[in-house]
Amino acid sequence: MNQSSLPSPSTRGPADHDIRDQIVAAANEHFSQYGYGKTTVSDLAKAIGFSKAYIYKFFDSKQAIGEAICTRCLAEIVAAVEQAINEEGLSSTERFRRLVKTLVTTGVNLFFNDRKLYDIAAFSASEHWPSSRGYDARIKGFVLQVVREGRELGEFERKTPLDETVDAIHLALRPFVNPLLLQYSLDVIEEAPTLTANLILRSLMP
Amino acid sequence: MNQSSLPSPSTRGPADHDIRDQIVAAANEHFSQYGYGKTTVSDLAKAIGFSKAYIYKFFDSKQAIGEAICTRCLAEIVAAVEQAINEEGLSSTERFRRLVKTLVTTGVNLFFNDRKLYDIAAFSASEHWPSSRGYDARIKGFVLQVVREGRELGEFERKTPLDETVDAIHLALRPFVNPLLLQYSLDVIEEAPTLTANLILRSLMP
């Protein structure tokens, strides 16, 4: 999984990845049960059996822990999309369809099969955390990659400025990318991604 | 203003429009100040100086009053869009641009310049009130009208089944039509409508 261009959560103290991971895993578990919004670092420390001071050696705030959870979760979507669109021998049209489909299925699974990940992702999106902005930038990067390749192959039109096309597609995908909008797209989630992908692909026709 | 295809709020009792309008206006005022969610019909009755029983002569529940307010508010958007797209001598492309622009500017003004109308509209949308479903259907009807006309004039492509095109456009406009999504579109409201309209218009090219 390539997370290199997702910003890392704000951390400090010993670079002991095992303990940091242990805290993130325990926090994830705890937030899943009690919610992210209502839990304080003291609650969390008590629940996972570390002192508050010890947790603060690794994370400088509750948000930093939330960020770490969110970064992991969003990186899973990014990795799934990356894998889906980079398979060899696909047309750009097919890559674009896979981008939309993978984005939606992975996002719905991660945010809504475990509702509390939705809570954290929603916090992240509504407060413009780096994890959320990084995620958004990665998705936009995938759109750019697929559109640019499709243009080079003569599969997509080239008259519209590339950045306008990419911005517009990125906006059209917002209801499936941004968890705050995705929550209200669940009742159209069966048909909406395909209809939207088809509309966008028609707009890309040379 | 043609409201004939918007469902009327559930009302009963004397068909005295003046008094009904008076209640709706007073309720609108009261909800604007105290919020829709938290106010009971008793609170409302006290505040506007009618007995609860008298209010129940005209409306069978608080929701029916909320519906009446919502129907009015959404009918304003419908009327504005209708007027904007039916001006004579416009191309279908121009009609479509006006549809999107009027929808967004009227919606943003009505829902967010008076935040409490947003509250009621959000209730209506999340609980699929008839006012909200009727509004959605009217907007879809406008999309159908413009697309069909554009096809007849040879301005838009005709290969895609008409209902698929209309469904997809209606979905693409959801972030500006549905107040629940619109609240999260406010930070992109300057550029998003034009970018989206342009993308949709490219998808309609013959």
Interface residues (C-beta under 8 A of the other chain):
Chain A: E157 T160 E164 T165 D167 A168 I169 L171 A172 R174 P175 N178 L180 L181 Y184 S185 V188 E191 A192 L195 T196 N198 L199 I200 R202 S203 L204 M205
Chain B: E157 T160 E164 T165 D167 A168 I169 L171 A172 R174 P175 N178 L180 L181 Y184 S185 V188 E191 A192 L195 T196 N198 L199 I200 R202 S203 L204 M205
